Each structure stands twice: as C-alpha cells, then as structure tokens.
Amino acid sequence: MYIPEQMGRENGRDYALRVIKENIIRLELEPGSSISDREVAASLSLSRTPVREALLELAKAKAVDIYPQRGSTVSLIDYDLVEEACFVRSVLETAVVEVVCGKATEASLEELEGNVKLQWFYLKERVTEKLLELDDEFHRLMFKTAGKMQAYQMMKGMMIHFDRVRNMALGTIKDRSLVEDHEKILEAVRGRDPMVARTLMERHLKRYQVDEEEIRRRYPGYFKSAAK
C-alpha cells in the first residue's frame, strides 16, 4: 500500500481518508478487494477509530462497501457514477472558469502560470505521476481563484469514481494535449475572455473521456455488471 507522510495539521481521520482514497484511485486497493481497518491502522500508526471513520466517509461516496460483522471491501466501479461525476465536473468547471476571468488577480495568475510551467517540465521528463498531480492542482487553483472551494470539495468527493478509470486509461489520454489546453485556458483567463475560456474548458474536459468498452475488456473484474 502507498503510504504518504501525514501532513502537519492533518488529524488521524483525514490522514486515513486521504491514504485509503489515494490507494483506491491508484488501484493499490483493487475493486472488490478487502480492507482491514486493523492493518490500515497499524500501517499508519493510528488507532482503529479514525480508520473506521474514514471508511464510513468513503462508504457515503460509494467507494467502499461496509458489511456488518464481515468487514469492508473496495466497491466495484459503477460506470453510472463515473458518468455522473464527469457531468458534475463539466457543469461546475465551465461555470468556474468564467468566474475566474473576472476575479483572477495577478498573484493567482502567477500561481496558475507556475503550475503550467511545471507541467511542461514534467511532461518533458516523462514523469506521468507528477503530471497528473499538477493537472489536478491546476483545476483546484481555478476553484480557489473563483472562491468556490466548497463546490470543489463536493466535486472531488465524486471524482474518485472517474479517477480510478482515468488511472486505468493512462496512455489513451494525450498528456501534451492536456498541458496545451491548460496553457490556452490560462491565456483566455489572463485576457479576461469568459466565452473563450468556457469553450476551451469544455473542449479540454472532453479529452478525459475514455472508451468504456475497452476499459471493461482490459479490467473485466473491476466493474459492476452493466445494467440491462
């Protein structure tokens, strides 16, 4: 299991939640696999209580299934939830980028520009994992600049379903195109052009779409059966 360091102000529950969630997204905890609160607690040097609280939170997001007296398992991927997460993201992010065009300060623009420069660096170095982190951070900065962090947290709670699929689809999504999109969106924001920024964001988000049939074929045991 991937175990990052606990952050300074992070309490036990939030730390356990972040670690379990990241391992689910990374597929270190595979869909359908069991999760032992005892083992996770020992790995993180925590008591079992914050780990159980984290699992309950993930169960609310339908990322974990909890069975009384039997333990917990990582939920199989429900493609309806994947598509719903993508829908919510599209609605929110296209609206947010318009707000950013009117609210961005020079400091926030510099922060976004620094992020894009790092994306180009890690693209050149072919460090895919870091590139994905910066991709996520670019979008978080958009919500931060717009002053819509509660909306961002709501969206992130749903994105675990899509992020697992995105992780499976690495190689089908063109990293260079994503970075170029971010650069163009930033240019539109700097130019205070909300219509262009929205159009660019809509096009950008469509690049994350993956071939459901191909993903199901490659990972047949990871998905709930398609509804008939």
Protein Blocks (a to p, Z undefined) as FASTA:
>chain_A
ZZddddfklcfklmmmmmmmmmmmnomagghiacdfklmmmmnopafklmmmmmmmmmmn
opaccdehibpcdddddfklmmmmmmmmmmmmmmmmmmmmmmocfklmmmmmmmmmmmmm
mmmnopaklmmmmmmmmmmmmmmmnopakmmmmmmmmmmmmmmmmmmmgojacfklmmmm
mmmmmmmmmnopaklmmmmmmmmmmmmpccfklmmmmmmmlpccddZZ
